[in-house]
């Protein structure tokens, strides 16, 4: 069993994060979505630089043959944007109020070679704990179809679904989920 460490992402990590996200989207979604649906999902997925600037985005790493390898990334947001990368339309980067708003679990990805090893659980626990420490009592996320079973198992409940029609005409479904902290 590999040992994992975690740290806060910095702007210099963005190229490695982009590579990991691309691999995770292409490979991890394949059993659940068609090729057209995967392309559609890319319109609402990607790096959100505000998470890195806010120091709320984590990297999970392991050492393989003496080299540090990025195995997963994800975090939490204290802004109102629920999902999407810098390129996504409809963002609201205003800060959430912990007294009335939910924090967000954001941009969770595991490298395809490292799935089913506890990386997602580590990332979600890091995000939930940090949000709780920041004064939030509720946390929300936008799950993909492939991610939904994981979040259900972690105690999240569905509160709605958004269907986006992508440029290629395929549907991209985002499942809005919530959990009390």
C-alpha positions in Angstrom: 0.0 0.0 0.0 1.4 3.3 -1.0 1.9 6.1 1.5 0.4 9.4 0.6 1.2 12.9 1.6 -0.7 16.1 1.0 0.1 19.7 0.6 -1.5 23.0 -0.6 -1.3 23.5 -4.3 0.6 26.6 -5.7 0.5 28.2 -9.1 3.6 26.3 -10.1 1.6 23.1 -9.8 -1.0 24.1 -12.4 0.6 22.2 -15.4 0.7 19.0 -13.4 -2.8 19.5 -12.2 -4.0 20.1 -15.8 -2.3 16.8 -16.8 -3.9 14.9 -14.0 -7.3 16.3 -14.6 -7.1 15.4 -18.3 -6.1 11.8 -17.6 -8.8 11.5 -14.9 -11.5 12.9 -17.1 -10.6 10.7 -20.1 -10.1 7.4 -18.2 -12.1 7.5 -15.0 -15.3 8.7 -16.7 -15.2 6.2 -19.6 -17.1 3.4 -17.9 -20.0 5.8 -17.1 -20.2 8.2 -20.0 -20.0 8.1 -23.8 -17.2 9.8 -25.6 -19.5 12.7 -26.5 -20.6 13.1 -22.9 -17.0 13.1 -21.7 -16.3 15.9 -24.2 -19.4 17.7 -22.9 -18.3 17.4 -19.3 -15.0 19.1 -20.1 -16.9 22.4 -20.6 -17.7 22.4 -16.8 -14.5 21.0 -15.5 -10.9 22.3 -15.1 -8.5 24.3 -13.0 -10.1 27.0 -10.8 -7.2 29.4 -10.0 -9.2 31.0 -7.2 -8.9 27.8 -5.2 -5.1 27.9 -5.5 -5.0 31.6 -4.7 -7.2 31.0 -1.6 -5.0 28.1 -0.5 -7.9 25.7 -0.4 -6.7 23.2 -3.0 -4.8 20.1 -2.0 -2.5 17.8 -3.9 -2.0 14.2 -2.8 1.3 12.7 -3.7 3.2 9.5 -3.3 6.9 8.5 -3.9 7.5 5.9 -6.6 11.1 4.8 -7.3 12.4 7.9 -5.5 10.2 10.3 -7.5 7.3 12.3 -6.1 4.2 11.5 -8.1 0.9 13.5 -8.2 -1.9 11.0 -7.5 -4.9 13.2 -6.8 -6.1 16.8 -6.3 -9.1 18.5 -4.9 -10.2 20.9 -2.4 -12.9 23.1 -0.9 -14.1 26.6 -1.8 -15.2 29.5 0.3 -16.6 31.2 -2.8 -20.1 30.8 -4.2 -19.0 29.0 -7.4 -20.2 25.4 -7.1 -18.2 23.9 -10.0 -16.2 24.6 -13.1 -12.8 25.9 -14.1 -11.6 29.3 -14.9 -13.1 29.0 -18.4 -16.6 28.1 -17.2 -19.5 30.4 -17.7 -21.7 31.6 -14.8 -19.1 31.8 -12.1 -19.8 33.7 -8.9 -16.4 34.3 -7.2 -17.9 36.3 -4.3 -17.1 34.9 -0.9 -19.7 32.8 0.9 -20.7 33.7 4.4 -20.1 30.8 6.8 -23.1 31.9 8.9 -25.6 31.5 6.0 -23.9 29.8 3.1 -22.4 26.4 2.4 -18.7 25.8 1.6 -18.0 23.9 -1.5 -16.1 20.7 -2.3 -14.4 21.4 -5.6 -12.5 19.9 -8.4 -11.8 16.4 -7.1 -9.7 14.2 -9.4 -7.7 11.0 -8.9 -5.1 9.8 -11.5 -6.4 6.7 -13.2 -3.4 4.6 -12.1 -4.2 5.5 -8.4 -8.0 4.9 -8.1 -9.6 2.9 -5.3 -6.7 3.6 -2.9 -8.3 6.2 -0.5 -7.2 9.4 -2.3 -10.7 10.7 -2.8 -11.6 10.0 0.8 -8.4 11.8 2.0 -9.2 14.8 -0.2 -12.8 15.0 0.9 -11.9 14.8 4.6 -9.2 17.5 4.1 -11.8 19.8 2.5 -14.6 19.1 5.0 -12.3 19.6 8.0 -10.9 22.8 6.6 -14.4 24.1 5.8 -15.5 23.2 9.3 -12.5 25.0 10.8 -13.4 28.1 8.7 -16.8 28.2 10.4 -19.0 26.5 7.8 -21.7 24.1 9.0 -22.8 22.9 5.6 -20.9 21.9 2.5 -22.2 21.4 -1.1 -20.7 20.0 -4.3 -21.5 19.5 -8.0 -21.0 15.8 -8.7 -20.6 14.1 -12.1 -22.4 10.9 -12.8 -19.2 8.9 -12.2 -18.6 10.7 -8.9 -22.2 10.4 -7.5 -21.7 6.9 -5.8 -18.6 8.1 -4.0 -20.3 11.2 -2.6 -23.4 9.2 -1.6 -21.2 6.9 0.3 -19.6 9.9 2.1 -23.0 11.1 3.4 -23.9 13.7 0.7 -27.5 13.8 -0.5 -28.8 15.1 -3.8 -30.7 18.4 -3.9 -31.0 18.8 -7.6 -29.6 18.2 -11.1 -28.4 20.6 -13.7 -28.3 19.5 -17.3 -26.1 21.5 -19.7 -26.1 21.0 -23.4 -22.5 21.2 -24.6 -21.3 22.7 -27.9 -21.2 19.1 -29.3 -24.9 18.7 -28.5 -24.3 16.1 -25.7 -25.7 16.5 -22.2 -23.5 17.1 -19.2 -25.2 16.4 -15.9 -24.1 18.0 -12.7 -25.7 16.6 -9.5 -26.0 19.2 -6.7 -25.4 17.5 -3.4 -25.1 18.7 0.2 -23.9 17.5 3.6 -24.1 18.9 7.1 -20.7 19.2 8.7 
